[in-house]
Amino acid sequence: GSSIEKKSRKRLKRRFSDVYIVQFADIRQELDIKPVSEFFVQRQLGWLGHLMRMKDTAQERRVWEAGNKFKRKIRRPKNTWDGEKGKFLKNRGITWKEAERMAA
């Protein structure tokens, strides 16, 4: 940057040096708000439970159980919905069978 930018940054630093910088994590903790990522995980696990509770003849359940049998295009992520949910369950120390029992 130019010397003018440097001088203005120094001036701003001096002026606002006593301002306390608050982290988002601190705000979330104080207000007891979960991170957005945790919200999405909870919703997806809720949908997983919904799928597990469906009858075996339900079209949605049959499609989910059939899985992906095709190769993904180049530069597409190799992650699957089942794989991601498996990671979430594993992080929480829950097996697929336990998840099925919990959903029932």
C-alpha positions in Angstrom: 0.0 0.0 0.0 0.9 3.6 -0.3 2.4 5.7 2.5 -1.0 7.6 2.8 -2.8 4.2 3.5 -0.1 3.3 6.1 -0.5 6.6 7.9 -4.3 6.4 7.9 -4.1 2.8 9.3 -1.7 3.9 12.0 -4.0 6.8 12.9 -7.0 4.4 13.1 -5.0 2.0 15.2 -4.2 4.7 17.7 -7.7 6.0 17.8 -9.4 2.6 18.3 -6.6 0.7 20.2 -8.7 0.7 23.4 -11.7 -0.9 21.6 -12.3 -4.5 22.8 -12.6 -6.8 19.8 -15.3 -9.4 20.4 -15.2 -12.8 18.7 -18.3 -14.3 17.3 -17.8 -17.4 19.4 -17.9 -15.3 22.5 -21.2 -13.7 21.4 -22.7 -17.1 20.5 -21.7 -18.5 23.9 -23.0 -15.5 25.8 -26.4 -15.6 24.0 -26.4 -19.4 24.0 -26.7 -19.7 20.2 -25.4 -22.7 18.3 -23.2 -22.3 15.3 -25.0 -22.4 11.9 -23.1 -25.6 11.0 -24.5 -27.3 14.1 -28.0 -26.2 13.1 -27.5 -27.8 9.6 -26.2 -31.0 11.1 -29.2 -31.3 13.4 -31.6 -30.7 10.5 -29.8 -33.3 8.3 -29.8 -35.9 11.1 -33.5 -35.2 11.7 -34.1 -35.9 8.0 -32.0 -39.1 8.3 -34.2 -40.2 11.2 -37.3 -39.4 9.1 -35.9 -41.6 6.3 -35.2 -44.4 8.7 -38.7 -44.4 10.2 -40.3 -44.6 6.7 -41.9 -47.9 5.6 -39.6 -50.1 3.5 -42.0 -49.6 0.6 -41.8 -45.8 0.6 -40.2 -44.5 -2.6 -37.9 -42.0 -0.8 -36.5 -44.8 1.4 -36.0 -47.1 -1.6 -34.1 -44.4 -3.5 -32.0 -43.6 -0.4 -31.2 -47.3 0.2 -30.3 -47.9 -3.5 -27.5 -45.3 -3.2 -25.4 -43.9 -5.9 -24.1 -46.5 -8.3 -22.5 -44.0 -10.8 -19.1 -42.4 -11.0 -19.1 -38.6 -10.3 -17.9 -36.1 -12.9 -14.4 -34.7 -12.8 -13.9 -32.1 -10.1 -17.0 -33.0 -8.2 -16.7 -33.9 -4.5 -16.5 -37.6 -3.7 -18.5 -37.0 -0.5 -22.0 -38.5 -0.4 -24.9 -37.6 1.8 -24.6 -41.0 3.6 -20.9 -40.5 4.0 -21.3 -37.1 5.6 -24.0 -38.4 8.0 -21.8 -41.3 8.8 -19.1 -38.9 9.9 -21.5 -36.9 12.0 -22.7 -40.1 13.7 -19.2 -41.3 14.2 -18.2 -38.0 15.8 -21.0 -38.4 18.2 -20.1 -42.0 19.0 -23.2 -43.5 17.4 -23.4 -46.4 15.0 -25.8 -46.7 12.1 -27.7 -49.4 14.0 -28.0 -47.2 17.1 -29.2 -44.4 14.9 -31.9 -46.6 13.4 -33.0 -47.7 16.9 -33.1 -44.1 18.1 -35.1 -43.1 15.1 -37.7 -45.8 15.6 
